[in-house]
Amino acid sequence: MIHQRLKRGKGLPLPPGPPGNWLVGNSLPKAFAYRVFEDWTKEWGPVFTLRQGFTRMVIIGRLQAAIDIMEKEGAALVDRPVSISAGETLSGGMRVLLTPAGERFKKQRRALHAHLQPKVISTYSPVLMKHARQHMFDLVEDPAGHQNHAKRYSASVVMSLAYGKDPKGRDDPNIDAVNRCLTRLGHALRPGLWRVDVYPLLRYIPGYLKELQDGHAEELALFKGQLAEVKKAMERGEEVPQSFGKYLIERQAELELSDDETAYLAGSMFGAGSDTTASAISISIMAAALYPDTQRRVQAELDQVIGNERGFAHKATRDIVWKDYVIPKGTTVMGNIWAVGRDPEYFPDPERFNPQRWLNSDGKLKDDLKSYPFGFGRRVCPGQHMATASVFINTALTQWAFNIKADPNAPIDPLAFTESANTHPLPFKVIFEPRAAKTMEGVRDLIEDYGL
């Protein structure tokens, strides 16, 4: 089989793509590259090739191609391309999101999967509900700060899951530090921002990488400091809540992790479930305001149940043959989730907001329609179950408690997002009206009485 695959790949061309400069290759936008990639998908086809300096990239922009390449050839795409900026410098080579395939990656994934599988996440339901309850209180008290509340909620949950501790109120400096780290990572991951990933010799220019080096020092100190607190409490014989950090400390020798690797792995929980969860919660609020008819359908379904009382780059480790083209070994392969989710063959009228497209005639989720918000193949996000549960709880509670309306004095731009890789909606205004009770204080009383 492998021999036949290699034989078929010989002599086949790369997928076509937009022409670029003979020396520097294709010019990529510094922000929202995925939107440009969608335009190029329409022009050059579902799989196209780009070049950045000496680096070759293949972009996947349609659903069937993503299944054929990113999923079926997942074993050949488990690797990550070299990332001098975000991977080696900012993360010290220890952030699981960017770790190349190899022994370190295997150790990281083994530990993460053991602690983030669905049956383990279910034991954290009280933690999720506790912080979701506080999130509702925050919305009652300060509706205008809804995006900040989502960030605090998400970071608070992960602080509990990673270290078994609760933040010290809204202005906990640890929460601020975590969000700083995540923002820095999101900016560093923007395609083409750090030219050192295209021209590695730039790493030797004095001071060029200082911003990222300083960032690494800050986040390593943060992750080590948080884990050290857990370890000291365990050594004092205190009753320490179950957490991923505690799990790693107890099994560090068995998992063959260094102190720095252990600290970064515990800190990776923030990447697995904090920033993306906060963004998803804010997007759900935006969608509710923009599409009131859909909001009413969600609320009607909630009332039936509750009553009236809410993509990163891979690297090919061998030649991959797709149709009449070959993706050579060593090529950077990226699934453009923005374009894949707009494949008109599978998503008719793709720009129309239509959640019903995911349901069959019986009102059940379709099992033949794929979605890839958590990535592809063997590099799928290990925190997907935690993130899904967290977003579900908060969306359900928000839709139960409030009617969310657009502010006529502040129109919402549904395409106004940050330029970072871990994208968030730019600040937007909505109106929260009490739904579960006649007043906001009534909503607060209901949440307190129900003991959510």
C-alpha positions in Angstrom: 0.0 0.0 0.0 2.8 2.4 1.0 4.8 1.4 -2.1 1.8 2.1 -4.3 1.2 5.5 -2.7 4.9 6.5 -3.2 4.9 5.2 -6.7 1.7 7.2 -7.6 3.2 10.4 -6.0 6.3 10.4 -8.3 6.1 13.0 -11.0 2.8 14.5 -9.8 2.7 18.3 -9.5 1.9 20.4 -6.4 -1.6 21.8 -6.2 -1.9 25.1 -8.2 -1.9 28.4 -6.4 -1.5 32.2 -6.8 1.8 33.3 -8.3 4.3 35.0 -6.1 7.6 36.9 -6.1 10.4 34.6 -7.3 12.4 35.4 -4.2 10.0 36.0 -1.3 7.1 34.0 -2.6 3.4 35.0 -1.8 2.6 38.1 0.1 0.3 37.2 3.0 -1.9 39.8 4.8 -0.8 40.5 8.4 -4.4 40.0 9.6 -7.4 37.9 8.7 -5.4 35.7 6.3 -8.1 33.1 6.5 -10.5 35.4 4.6 -8.0 35.9 1.8 -7.5 32.2 1.7 -11.2 31.8 1.2 -11.0 34.0 -1.9 -8.1 32.0 -3.2 -10.0 28.8 -2.6 -12.7 30.1 -4.9 -10.1 31.0 -7.5 -7.6 28.2 -7.3 -9.6 25.3 -5.9 -10.1 23.3 -2.7 -6.4 22.7 -2.2 -3.8 25.3 -3.3 -0.1 26.0 -2.8 1.6 29.1 -1.4 5.3 29.8 -0.8 6.8 32.0 1.9 10.5 32.4 1.3 11.8 28.8 1.3 8.7 27.4 3.0 6.0 25.7 1.0 2.4 25.7 2.3 -0.6 23.9 1.2 -4.0 25.3 2.2 -7.1 23.1 2.5 -10.4 25.0 1.9 -13.2 22.6 1.3 -14.8 19.9 3.4 -14.2 16.8 1.4 -10.6 17.8 0.8 -10.2 18.3 4.6 -11.6 14.8 5.2 -9.4 13.2 2.6 -6.2 14.9 3.6 -6.4 16.2 7.2 -8.4 13.3 8.6 -7.6 10.2 6.5 -3.9 11.2 6.3 -3.8 12.3 9.9 -0.9 10.0 10.7 1.3 11.8 8.1 0.2 15.2 9.4 0.7 14.8 13.2 3.9 17.0 13.0 4.1 20.8 13.3 6.3 23.0 11.2 9.2 24.7 12.9 8.1 27.8 14.7 11.1 29.8 15.9 8.9 32.7 17.1 5.9 31.3 18.9 7.1 27.7 19.4 10.8 27.8 20.3 11.2 31.4 21.6 7.9 32.3 23.3 7.1 28.8 24.4 10.5 27.4 25.0 9.6 24.4 22.8 7.2 23.2 25.6 3.7 24.4 24.5 1.8 21.3 23.4 -0.1 23.3 20.8 3.2 23.8 18.9 5.4 20.9 19.9 6.7 19.0 17.0 6.0 15.2 16.7 8.3 13.2 18.9 8.8 11.8 22.4 7.9 15.1 24.2 4.7 15.4 22.2 3.7 11.8 23.0 4.3 12.4 26.7 2.3 15.6 26.7 -0.7 14.1 24.8 -0.7 11.0 27.0 -1.0 13.1 30.1 -3.6 15.5 28.6 -5.8 12.8 27.3 -5.8 10.9 30.6 -7.1 14.0 32.4 -9.3 15.6 29.7 -11.4 12.6 28.5 -15.2 13.0 28.9 -15.6 10.8 32.0 -13.0 13.0 33.8 -14.5 16.2 32.6 -17.9 15.1 34.0 -16.5 15.1 37.5 -15.8 18.8 37.1 -19.4 19.7 36.5 -19.8 21.4 39.9 -16.8 23.6 39.1 -18.2 24.6 35.8 -21.6 25.4 37.3 -20.1 27.3 40.2 -18.3 29.7 37.9 -21.1 29.9 35.4 -23.3 31.0 38.3 -20.9 33.8 39.1 -20.8 34.7 35.4 -24.6 35.2 35.5 -24.2 37.5 38.6 -21.6 39.5 36.7 -24.0 40.0 33.8 -26.8 41.1 36.1 -24.5 43.6 37.8 -22.6 44.9 34.8 -24.2 43.9 31.5 -21.9 46.3 29.5 -18.8 44.4 30.6 -20.1 41.1 29.2 -16.9 40.4 27.2 -14.6 40.9 30.2 -16.9 38.7 32.2 -16.6 35.9 29.7 -12.8 36.1 29.9 -12.8 36.1 33.6 -15.2 33.2 33.7 -13.1 31.1 31.4 -9.8 31.9 33.1 -11.4 31.2 36.5 -12.6 27.7 35.4 -9.2 26.8 34.0 -7.5 28.1 37.2 -9.7 25.7 39.1 -9.1 22.8 36.7 -5.4 23.4 36.4 -4.5 24.2 40.0 -7.6 23.6 42.1 -7.8 27.2 43.2 -10.4 30.0 42.9 -9.4 33.5 41.8 -9.4 36.3 44.4 -12.3 38.3 42.9 -12.7 40.0 39.6 -9.3 41.7 39.6 -7.2 38.7 40.5 -3.7 39.4 39.1 -3.2 35.8 38.1 -6.2 36.1 35.8 -4.8 39.2 34.3 -1.4 37.5 33.8 -3.0 34.5 32.1 -5.0 36.7 29.7 -1.8 38.6 28.9 0.0 35.4 28.0 -2.9 34.3 25.8 -3.1 37.6 24.0 0.6 37.5 23.4 0.5 34.0 22.0 -2.4 34.9 19.7 -0.5 37.8 18.2 2.7 35.8 17.8 0.8 33.1 15.8 -0.4 35.5 13.1 0.9 34.1 9.7 3.8 36.1 8.4 4.1 38.4 11.4 7.5 37.1 12.6 9.7 36.8 9.5 12.2 34.7 11.5 10.0 31.7 10.7 10.6 32.3 7.0 14.2 33.4 7.3 15.7 31.7 10.3 19.0 33.7 10.2 17.0 36.6 11.7 17.1 34.9 15.1 20.8 35.9 15.4 20.1 39.7 15.1 20.6 41.1 18.6 17.4 42.1 20.3 15.1 40.9 17.4 13.4 38.3 19.6 13.6 40.1 22.9 9.8 40.7 23.1 9.2 37.0 22.8 12.0 36.1 25.1 10.6 38.4 27.8 7.2 36.9 27.2 8.5 33.4 27.7 10.2 34.4 31.0 6.9 35.9 32.2 4.7 32.9 31.4 7.2 30.3 32.6 7.4 32.1 35.9 3.6 32.2 36.1 3.2 28.5 35.3 6.0 27.4 37.7 4.7 29.7 40.4 1.2 28.3 40.3 2.3 24.7 40.2 4.8 25.4 43.1 1.9 26.5 45.3 0.1 23.2 44.7 3.2 21.2 45.4 3.9 23.1 48.7 0.4 22.5 49.8 0.7 18.8 49.1 4.0 18.7 51.0 2.4 20.4 54.0 -0.2 17.6 54.0 -3.1 19.9 53.3 -6.2 18.7 51.6 -5.6 19.8 48.0 -8.5 19.8 45.5 -8.2 17.5 42.5 -6.6 19.3 39.6 -4.5 18.7 36.5 -1.5 20.2 38.3 -1.9 17.8 41.3 -2.2 14.9 38.8 1.0 15.9 37.1 2.9 16.4 40.3 1.9 12.9 41.5 2.9 11.3 38.3 5.8 13.5 37.1 8.4 10.7 37.3 6.1 8.2 35.6 5.4 10.7 32.8 9.1 11.5 32.5 8.6 15.2 32.5 11.1 17.9 33.6 10.0 20.6 36.0 9.6 23.1 33.2 7.7 20.7 31.0 5.4 19.9 33.9 4.7 23.6 34.6 4.0 24.3 30.9 1.8 21.3 30.6 -0.4 22.4 33.5 -0.4 25.9 32.0 -1.5 24.4 28.6 -4.9 24.0 30.1 -5.4 27.8 29.5 -4.8 27.3 25.8 -7.0 24.2 25.8 -10.0 25.9 27.3 -9.7 29.5 28.4 -9.3 31.9 25.5 -11.3 29.9 23.0 -14.1 29.4 25.5 -14.3 33.1 26.3 -14.4 33.9 22.6 -17.2 31.4 21.9 -19.3 32.7 24.8 -19.0 36.3 23.4 -19.9 35.0 19.9 -23.0 33.3 21.2 -24.1 36.6 22.7 -23.4 38.4 19.5 -25.4 35.8 17.5 -28.3 36.1 19.9 -28.5 39.9 19.4 -28.1 39.6 15.6 -30.6 36.8 15.1 -33.5 37.2 17.5 -35.7 34.5 15.7 -33.0 31.9 16.3 -32.6 33.1 19.9 -36.4 32.5 20.4 -36.1 29.0 19.1 -33.3 28.2 21.5 -35.3 29.7 24.4 -38.4 27.7 23.4 -36.3 24.5 23.5 -34.9 25.5 26.9 -38.4 26.2 28.2 -39.5 22.7 27.2 -36.6 21.2 29.3 -36.4 23.7 32.2 -39.7 25.4 32.2 -40.3 29.1 32.4 -38.3 29.7 35.5 -28.4 29.3 26.8 -6.7 25.9 13.0 -3.2 25.5 13.2 -0.5 24.4 10.7 0.6 20.8 10.3 3.6 19.4 8.6 3.6 16.4 6.3 6.0 13.6 7.4 5.7 11.8 4.0 4.4 12.5 0.5 0.6 12.7 0.4 -1.2 12.0 -2.9 -4.5 13.8 -3.4 -6.3 13.3 -6.7 -3.7 14.4 -9.4 -1.5 16.3 -7.1 1.2 15.5 -4.5 1.8 17.3 -1.1 5.5 16.6 -0.7 7.1 15.5 2.6 8.0 18.5 4.7 5.2 20.7 3.4 3.3 22.9 5.8 -0.4 21.9 5.6 -3.1 24.1 7.0 -6.8 23.5 7.1 -8.6 26.8 6.7 -11.6 26.2 9.0 -13.2 29.5 7.8 -13.4 28.2 4.2 -14.1 24.6 5.1 -17.2 25.7 7.1 -18.4 27.7 4.0 -18.1 24.9 1.5 -21.2 25.6 -0.6 -21.5 21.9 -1.6 -22.2 21.0 2.0 -23.5 24.3 3.4 -25.9 25.8 0.9 -26.1 29.6 1.2 -23.0 29.5 3.5 -23.1 33.1 4.6 -26.6 32.8 6.0 -26.8 32.2 9.8 -28.8 28.9 9.9 -28.1 26.6 12.9 -30.9 24.4 11.6 -28.6 23.1 8.9 -27.0 20.9 11.6 -30.2 19.1 12.4 -32.0 16.3 10.5 -35.8 16.1 10.0 -36.1 14.5 13.5 -34.4 17.4 15.2 -31.3 15.4 15.9 -27.8 16.5 15.1 -26.6 15.2 11.8 -23.9 12.6 12.0 -22.8 13.0 8.4 -21.9 16.7 8.6 -18.4 17.5 9.8 -17.2 20.6 11.7 -13.6 21.2 12.8 -13.5 24.0 15.4 -11.1 21.9 17.4 -8.7 21.1 14.6 -7.9 18.0 12.6 -6.7 14.5 12.9 -4.3 13.6 15.6 -3.7 17.2 16.5 -7.3 17.8 17.5 -7.5 19.9 20.7 -7.4 17.7 23.8 -9.5 20.2 25.7 -12.5 20.0 23.3 -14.7 18.2 25.8 -14.1 20.8 28.6 -14.6 23.7 26.2 -17.8 22.2 24.8 -19.3 21.6 28.2 -18.3 25.1 29.4 -19.8 26.9 26.4 -22.9 24.8 26.6 -23.6 25.6 30.3 -23.0 29.4 29.8 -25.0 29.7 26.6 -28.0 27.8 28.1 -27.9 29.9 31.3 -27.6 33.2 29.4 -30.5 32.3 27.1 -32.6 31.2 30.0 -31.9 34.3 32.1 -31.9 37.1 29.5 -33.3 38.4 26.3 -30.3 39.7 24.4 -31.0 42.5 21.9 -29.0 44.6 19.5 -28.4 48.2 20.6 -29.9 50.4 17.9 -27.4 53.1 18.8 -24.4 50.8 18.3 -24.8 48.5 15.3 -22.8 45.2 15.5 -20.4 44.3 12.8 -20.3 40.5 12.7 -16.9 40.5 11.0 -15.2 42.9 13.5 -12.7 40.6 15.3 -9.3 40.9 16.7 -6.4 40.2 14.4 -4.8 37.5 16.6 -4.9 33.8 15.9 -7.1 33.2 19.0 -9.6 35.7 17.6 -12.2 37.5 19.8 -15.0 39.8 18.8 -14.0 43.4 19.0 -15.9 45.3 21.7 -19.6 45.4 20.9 -22.7 46.5 22.7 -25.9 44.5 23.4 -28.9 45.0 25.6 -29.6 42.4 28.3 -33.2 42.3 29.4 -34.4 40.1 32.2 -36.3 37.0 30.9 -36.4 34.5 33.8 -37.9 37.2 36.1 -39.4 40.7 35.7 -36.3 42.5 36.9 -32.5 42.0 37.0 -32.7 41.6 40.8 -35.4 39.0 40.2 -33.0 37.0 37.9 -30.3 37.3 40.6 -32.7 36.0 43.2 -33.7 33.0 41.0 -30.1 32.1 40.5 -29.4 32.3 44.3 -32.6 30.4 45.2 -31.9 27.6 42.7 -28.4 27.2 44.0 -26.9 26.9 40.6 
